Amino acid sequence: MTQTTMQTRVFESAETLALNVAAWLCALAQASDHVFAVCLSGGSTPRRLYERLATPAIAARFPWSRSHWLWGDERFVPHTHPDSNFRLADEAFLAGVPVPGANVHAVPTEGLSPDASAAAYEATLKRFYGDEALAAERPLFDVTLLGIGEDGHTASLFPGQPALQERRRWAVAVIGARHEPRITLTYPALDSSRQVVFLVTGREKQVVLTRVRDGSSNLPAAMVRPVGHLHCFTDRSAEPGGRLMVIEGRKKTDASRPWW
């Protein structure tokens, strides 16, 4: 497996990170000349980003009509459940922006088994992609947003789980890693992205972030190898030693000079 260079950008705070990454995501969507596909994550750090997408300054410019929203993983609970990743994104931004309902591709979690849910979502991904096999020159996603757990997991790819070895299926059920079953995309699907972004905030993530950046690490997050670019956007508290450049919050006079 080849090593992918991780490009890191450090922001002053979690709020500054959310604001700047929302603007970056909007700029990517505006610049694309095709359907723009985003693979979403759960968690508190992505929630801040999602909320910024719904603010008038971003929402008024985002090309919602040609943007599609999919999920890297989901807890096997109803979409109305507080732990649902779909519910998080829906409450944070999807319900408040003019995105067509047909452009939101949630993981089905009711009326079927976890294995059937994973198979159904893989079928959804293949219909969206338009093919049964992924091609490196035509990624499934434009942007994939991921977090990193303190145990090194990402999406619902947990240490020691069989899903880490899956190379044929695009989505699988994960049972026993946490108290509830989960559905996760596998590495082939997650890696099929033009931009993969780890969003990492909080001092408690310093140790695992160092290990993920270590080329010899076998943590699940460290095994992500996108066909495109790999980014790590952190706040200063998560950055070990604070040794990398910190991007301050943009002042009004700097609005025409985006960091990207």
C-alpha positions in Angstrom: 0.0 0.0 0.0 1.5 3.3 -1.0 1.9 6.2 1.4 -0.3 9.3 0.8 1.1 12.7 1.8 -1.2 14.4 4.3 -1.4 18.2 3.9 -2.1 19.8 7.3 -3.7 23.2 8.0 -4.0 24.4 11.6 -6.6 27.0 12.6 -6.8 29.1 15.7 -9.9 27.5 17.1 -12.7 25.0 16.2 -14.9 27.8 15.2 -12.3 29.4 12.9 -11.8 25.9 11.4 -15.5 25.5 10.7 -15.9 28.9 9.2 -12.9 28.6 6.8 -13.6 25.0 5.8 -17.2 25.9 5.0 -15.9 28.6 2.7 -13.4 26.2 1.1 -16.1 23.6 0.5 -18.3 26.2 -1.1 -15.5 27.4 -3.3 -14.8 23.9 -4.5 -18.4 23.3 -5.3 -18.6 26.6 -7.2 -15.5 25.8 -9.2 -16.6 22.3 -10.2 -18.3 21.8 -13.6 -20.1 18.6 -12.7 -22.3 17.1 -10.0 -20.6 17.8 -6.7 -20.7 14.9 -4.3 -19.8 15.2 -0.6 -19.5 12.3 1.8 -20.5 13.4 5.3 -19.3 12.5 8.8 -20.9 12.6 12.2 -19.6 14.3 15.4 -19.4 17.7 17.0 -16.6 19.0 14.8 -18.5 18.4 11.5 -21.6 19.9 13.1 -19.9 23.2 13.4 -19.0 23.0 9.8 -22.5 22.0 8.7 -24.0 24.9 10.6 -21.7 27.3 8.8 -22.9 25.9 5.4 -26.4 27.0 6.4 -25.4 30.6 7.2 -26.7 33.2 4.6 -23.1 34.1 3.5 -22.4 30.5 2.4 -25.9 29.2 1.6 -26.6 32.0 -0.8 -23.6 31.0 -2.9 -23.6 27.2 -2.7 -24.7 25.3 -5.8 -27.3 23.2 -4.0 -29.1 22.0 -7.1 -26.1 20.0 -8.3 -24.7 19.0 -5.0 -25.3 15.6 -3.6 -24.9 14.5 0.1 -24.0 11.0 1.1 -22.6 9.4 4.3 -19.4 7.7 5.2 -21.0 5.8 8.1 -24.2 5.7 10.1 -25.4 4.2 13.4 -28.1 1.6 12.8 -30.8 3.7 14.5 -33.9 5.5 13.0 -33.2 8.8 11.3 -35.1 10.5 14.1 -32.8 9.1 16.8 -30.4 11.5 18.6 -27.4 9.4 17.6 -28.3 9.4 13.9 -25.6 11.0 11.6 -28.4 11.8 9.1 -30.3 13.6 11.8 -27.2 15.6 12.8 -26.7 16.8 9.2 -30.3 17.4 8.6 -30.7 19.6 11.7 -27.5 21.4 11.2 -27.9 22.4 7.5 -29.8 20.2 5.1 -33.3 21.1 6.4 -32.5 24.8 6.1 -31.0 25.0 2.6 -32.6 24.6 -0.9 -31.1 21.2 -1.6 -33.4 18.9 -3.6 -34.6 15.9 -1.6 -33.4 13.6 -4.4 -29.8 14.9 -3.8 -29.8 13.6 -0.2 -28.8 9.9 -0.1 -29.2 8.6 3.5 -28.3 5.2 4.7 -31.5 3.1 5.2 -31.8 2.0 8.8 -35.4 0.8 9.3 -37.3 -2.3 8.2 -34.2 -4.3 7.3 -31.1 -6.0 8.9 -27.7 -4.2 9.2 -26.3 -6.4 6.4 -29.3 -5.6 4.2 -28.9 -2.0 5.0 -25.2 -2.0 3.9 -26.1 -3.9 0.7 -28.9 -1.4 0.0 -26.5 1.6 0.5 -23.9 0.0 -1.7 -26.6 -0.3 -4.4 -27.4 3.4 -3.9 -23.8 4.4 -4.3 -23.4 2.3 -7.5 -26.6 3.9 -9.0 -25.3 7.3 -8.1 -21.8 6.5 -9.5 -23.3 4.8 -12.6 -21.0 1.8 -12.6 -20.3 -1.4 -10.6 -16.6 -0.7 -10.4 -14.7 2.3 -9.2 -12.2 4.0 -11.5 -9.3 6.0 -10.1 -9.7 8.7 -12.8 -13.4 9.2 -11.9 -13.8 9.3 -8.1 -17.0 8.6 -6.4 -16.8 11.7 -4.2 -15.5 15.2 -4.6 -15.0 15.6 -0.9 -15.0 13.1 1.9 -15.2 14.4 5.5 -13.8 12.2 8.2 -13.1 12.3 11.9 -10.5 10.5 14.0 -11.5 8.7 17.2 -9.1 8.5 20.1 -8.7 4.8 19.3 -7.7 5.7 15.7 -11.0 4.7 14.1 -12.5 6.7 11.2 -16.0 6.4 9.8 -17.0 3.2 11.5 -13.7 1.4 10.7 -12.6 0.3 14.1 -9.3 -1.4 15.1 -9.3 -5.1 14.7 -12.6 -5.3 12.8 -13.0 -7.4 9.6 -14.2 -4.4 7.7 -10.6 -3.2 7.6 -9.8 -6.0 5.2 -12.7 -5.5 2.9 -11.7 -4.6 -0.6 -14.6 -5.7 -2.8 -17.7 -4.3 -1.1 -18.3 -0.6 -0.8 -20.3 -0.7 2.4 -20.6 -3.2 5.2 -22.3 -3.7 8.6 -20.1 -3.4 11.7 -21.4 -5.4 14.6 -19.8 -5.6 18.0 -17.4 -2.7 17.8 -19.8 -0.4 19.6 -23.0 -1.0 21.5 -25.1 -0.5 18.4 -24.6 -1.9 14.9 -23.2 0.5 12.3 -23.0 0.8 8.6 -19.7 2.0 7.2 -18.1 2.6 3.8 -15.0 0.6 3.2 -11.6 1.8 2.1 -12.3 1.4 -1.6 -15.3 3.8 -1.4 -13.7 6.3 1.1 -10.5 6.4 -1.0 -12.5 7.1 -4.2 -12.4 10.9 -3.5 -10.8 13.9 -5.0 -10.3 15.4 -1.5 -10.3 13.5 1.8 -10.4 15.7 4.8 -9.8 14.7 8.4 -11.4 17.3 10.8 -9.7 17.1 14.2 -10.2 19.4 17.2 -9.5 19.2 20.9 -6.4 18.5 23.0 -7.5 14.9 23.6 -6.7 14.1 19.9 -3.0 15.1 20.0 -1.7 11.6 20.7 -3.8 9.8 18.1 -3.1 12.5 15.5 0.7 12.0 16.0 0.2 8.2 15.5 -2.0 8.6 12.4 0.7 10.8 10.8 3.3 8.2 11.5 3.8 6.3 8.3 4.3 3.0 10.2 1.0 3.3 12.1 -1.7 0.7 11.3 -4.6 2.6 12.9 -7.7 2.6 10.7 -7.4 6.4 10.0 -3.8 6.0 9.0 -4.8 3.5 6.3 -6.9 6.0 4.3 -5.3 6.3 0.9 -7.4 8.5 -1.4 -6.9 8.6 -5.2 -6.8 12.4 -4.8 -5.6 14.7 -2.0 -5.5 14.0 1.7 -5.9 16.9 4.2 -5.9 17.2 7.9 -7.6 20.4 9.2 -7.1 20.9 12.9 -7.5 23.5 15.6 -4.4 24.6 17.6 -5.4 22.6 20.7 -5.3 19.3 18.6 -2.0 20.0 17.0 0.9 18.3 18.8 3.3 21.0 19.9 1.6 23.6 17.9 4.5 23.4 15.5 2.6 24.1 12.2 1.3 27.4 10.8 -1.9 28.6 12.5 -4.4 30.4 10.3 -6.1 33.2 12.1 -9.7 34.1 11.7 -10.1 36.3 8.6 -10.8 39.9 9.3 -13.3 41.8 7.1 -10.5 43.4 5.2 -9.1 40.0 4.3 -12.3 38.6 2.9 -11.0 38.7 -0.7 -7.9 36.6 0.3 -8.9 33.1 1.1 -6.3 30.8 2.6 -6.7 28.2 -0.1 
